[in-house]
Amino acid sequence: MPNISPLVTFAVISYNHERFIAEALESALAQTYSPLEVVVSDDFSTDATFSVIANIASNYTGPHKIIIHRNAYNLGLAENVNKVWELSSGELVIFQGGDDISLPHRTSKLVEAWMSREPRPDLVYSGVVRIDEDGNVISKDTIVVEKTPSIDDTITGRKVFIAGGCVAAYSRSLHFFVGPLSGGVIAEDFVYSFRALLGNGVAGISEPLVLYRQHSESIIGQLKSTLKVSGRVDDKYLKAHVVKLVEYKRAMDAYKVKRPYLRWMLDRQVKSFEMELCFGSSKFVKKWLFIFWALSSLRIRLLRKMLSILTESSTVN
């Protein structure tokens, strides 16, 4: 009987992960599923990360095909993810960071969940165990969606759906139907999660299949550090948020989703963040920005509240 199992890509993206990359790559090569290609794309690390990758690859004699690549210069996360798609051939692409660890049966479980549904979902993900940089368990998360959420809650912010990139796998069409990520994207999981809501949906496995490492050099770690020091979100994260919202609009265009109100909401959010970037962190300016958006969106109660705040400030001064 011929092998009907689809070719799957297990992608490892790395940047300055010298301390963790060996364990991450070895967990990828230890996957029990076949046929599997392991694609490693290093974003021009300035430490010994790629040397470790090359050494492991040259000594590997297992059943999986392994493709290693190093960018000629640092491209940033989005372009590095785009590079993975160019290098890969799998119908399903499973992602892992160069500092995370996957359990050996992760691929098999994700493929099983993916193939058991019709149509096959564009995104399938699992639970996760969070660990610190020394491998100590911080927490576990086994809560996953039972049915695909609507885009409404994500756009309005009531309950944003996000399947973390460390636990996610994506269908090939999810990436190529809309096209490569824009260069300013710093969190591909937000973009791909939103695309999946518009496409063939989402499937979740509650079982933790990934050890997700949290440390100071990760994107989340850097964001927390910035907030702790300055008390505000750095402009680069605000810019990335704008790019993310524009990616949402781009996906809605590709899937021909009308929804005028949701499009208006996205436009309003983009303009709001753009104005915040223009005017900086001045609290006085931000108060007037709130009034401007209250007027532009006819939110009378918000307008009254902001006017009340300004009146109180004037009285105090």
N, C-alpha and C positions, 0 to 999 in steps of 0.2 A: 504494500500500500504506500503510495507516494506521501511525502511529508507535506502536509497542508498548513503547517504553522507558518505565519507570515514572518518575513525578515523584520527584525526590530533593531533600532539603533539605541545604544546606551551612551549618552553624551556627558562628558565631564568637562566643565569649563573652569579654567584656573587663571589666577593672577596672584602672584606672590604668596603661594600656599606651600612654600618649602617645608614647613613643619608638619603639614597635614596631608600632602598630596599622595604620598606612598600608600597610606592606609585607604584613602579615597579611591585611588586607581585600582588597588588590589581588590577592593570590595566590588568594583565594576567587573573586573575580570573573573571574579568568583561566582558570577551569576549562573544559575542552573539552567536558564532557558536557552534554547537553540532553535533556529539560527539567529545569532546575535553578532552585530558589529559594534565595537567600542570605539567611539570617536573622542579624542581628547584635543581640545583647542586651547592653547595657552596664549594669553593676551600680552605677550612680550614682557613676561615677568623680569624684574630686576634682581631677583635672588636666584637660587639654584633650582627653582621649581621645574623648569623644563629639562634640566640635566637628570633629575630624578625620574621624570616621565620617560625620557629616552632610554635610560638604563633599564627600567622595568619592562618597557616594550621590547627591547632587544633580547631580553632573557625570557620572554614569555613563550611558552610552547603549548599552550592550551588550545581549546577548540574554537575560540572566538577570533574573528578578524579584528585587528586593531589598527586604527589610523591615528597618527599623531601629527599635530600641526602647531606651529608657532607663528603668530602674526609678526610681520616685519617691523611693526611699531605698535604702540598701545592704541587700540581702537575704541576701547570702552565696552561696557557690557553688551549693549544692543548690537553693535557690529560683530562682536565675538559670537553672540548667539546666532546672528545671521550667517556667519561663517560655518557654524556647525551644520546648519541646514544645507549649505552648499556641499559640504563634505559627506553628508549622510545619504543613505539610500533606503532606510527603513520606512515601513508604512506607519509605524508608531515610533515616536522619538521620546525617550525617557531622559530627563535631565537630572544632573547632580552637580553640586558645587565641588570644587577641588578641596574643600575642607570638611565635607560631609561623608557619611558612611551609609551604604545601602546593605540591607540584609540579603543573603544569597538568593532567596526566593522572591525578591521584589519584582523582578521582570515577569516571572511566571504568573504571579498574582495579578499584576496590572493587565497583562495580555488576556488572561482568563476573564476578567471583568469587562474588558474592552470588547472581546469577541462574543460575549454572552448577550449583548444587547443589539437590537436592530431598530433603527440604524446604529452603527457603531458611533459612540460618543466622540466628540472632538477632544475631550479632556477626561482623563481618568486619574484619580489621585488617592492617596492613602492617609492614614493617621501618621503621627510623627512622635518621636522622642527627642526632646531638646536636651543637648548636652553642652557643657562649657568647654573651654579650650583644652582642659586636661581630661576630657571624656567623662566627667561626672554628670549624672542625670540631673537636669533642672526641673523638667516637667514632661508630662505626656498629654497628647491631644488626639483623641480618637473620635471626635465629632466631625462627621462629614455629611454632605447633603444627601437626602433620599430621592429628591427630584430636582430637576434643573430650575433654579430661581429665574424670575423675570429680570429684565434689565432695569426696571423702574426703581427698585430699592437701591441699586448700585449708583445710578445717576443722581437720585435725590439725596443719597447719603443716609437713608434710613437704616439700611443693613447691607453694607457693601459685601458682595461675594468675591472672595479671593482664595484660590487654591494655590498655596505657596509653591514657588518654582522648585523648591528642594524635594517636594513629594509628587510632582506632577509629570504626566506624560501626555503628549499631544499628537493628534493625527497629522499626517503630512499636509493634508488639505487646509488645516487650520492656519498654518503659516502662509502657504502660497496663494490661497484664495484672496486674502487681503493684500499680501505682499510683505516684504522685509520690514523689520522694525525701524522706526525713525531713530536717527543717531542719538537724540537726547533722552531716550528711554533708559532709566536706570533700574527699573523693576519690571522685567518682562512678564512676570506672572499676573500682574494687574491687566495688562493688555490682552494676553492670551486667554485669561479667564473670561474677560468681557466678550471676546470673539466667540468663545465656546457657547456663551449664553445665546448668541445670535444664530449659531450654526446647529450642529447636531447634539448639543447639550453636554451634560456632565454626568459622570459616574463616580461614586466614592466608595472606598474600602476603609472600614473603621480600623482595621489592624495596622499598627505602626510598622512601617517597612523601612523607615529611614531614621538615622541618628543625625539630627540637624544641629550643627555646631554654631553656637552663639559666642562671639568674641569681639573685642574692641575694634578689629580691623574690618569687620563685615560692614555692609551698607547700613544695617540697622544699628550696629554698634557705633558707627560714625555719627549717625543722626542723633542718637541718644546723647553722645558726648557733646555735640554742638548745642543741643537744647540745654544741657546741664550748665555749660559755660556761659552762653549768651542769653538764654531764656527765650530764644526765638528760633524759628526754622531758618536755616541758611538759604540764601537766594538760589543756590544751585538746586536745592530740593523743591523750591517753589517753581523754578523753571521746569524741572522734571515733571511736576504735577500738571503744569500747563500742557506739556507734550503728551502726557498720558490722556488728558481730556480730548486733545486733538486726535489722538489715536482712536478714542471711542467714536468720535464723529466719523473718522475715516472708515471704521468698521461698519458703522450704520449705513454709510454710503455704499459700501461693497455688498452688503446684504439687502440693500434697498429697503431699509426700515424708515418709514415716514415719521410718525410720532412727533408732530410739530412741537408739542409742549416739552418733550424730553430734549429735543434739539435746542429749543430756546433755553432750557435749563443749562445745558452744556455751554452754550454761547455766553450766558450770563456769568457762569463760573470762570470761564477762560478770561473774560474781560476783567473780572474782579481781581483775579490773581495777577494779571498783567499790570493793572493799576497799582497793586500793592508793591510789585517789583519796581515800578517807576518812582513811587514816592517813598520807598524805604520803610523804616520801622517807626516813624513818627506817630505817637498815639493820637495827637490832635488831627493829623491828616486822615488817619484811619477812621476817626469818628465822622468826618465829613464824607469819606468814601461810603460808610454805612448809610448815611442819609441819601447820597446820590443813588445808591442801588435800591433803597426803599422807594424813592421816587420813580426810578426807571421800571421797577417791577410792581408798582402800585401796592406795596405792602404798607398800608396805612398804620397798622399797629406797631410795626417796626419803626416807622418814621416817628411816631409819637414818642416811642421809647428813647430813640436816639436824641430827639430834641430835648427830652427831659434830662438826659445825661449831660448835654451841653449846657442847659440852663443851670443845673446844679453846679457844674464846674465853674461857670461864670460867677455864681453867687459866692462860692468858696473863695475865688480869687479876689 
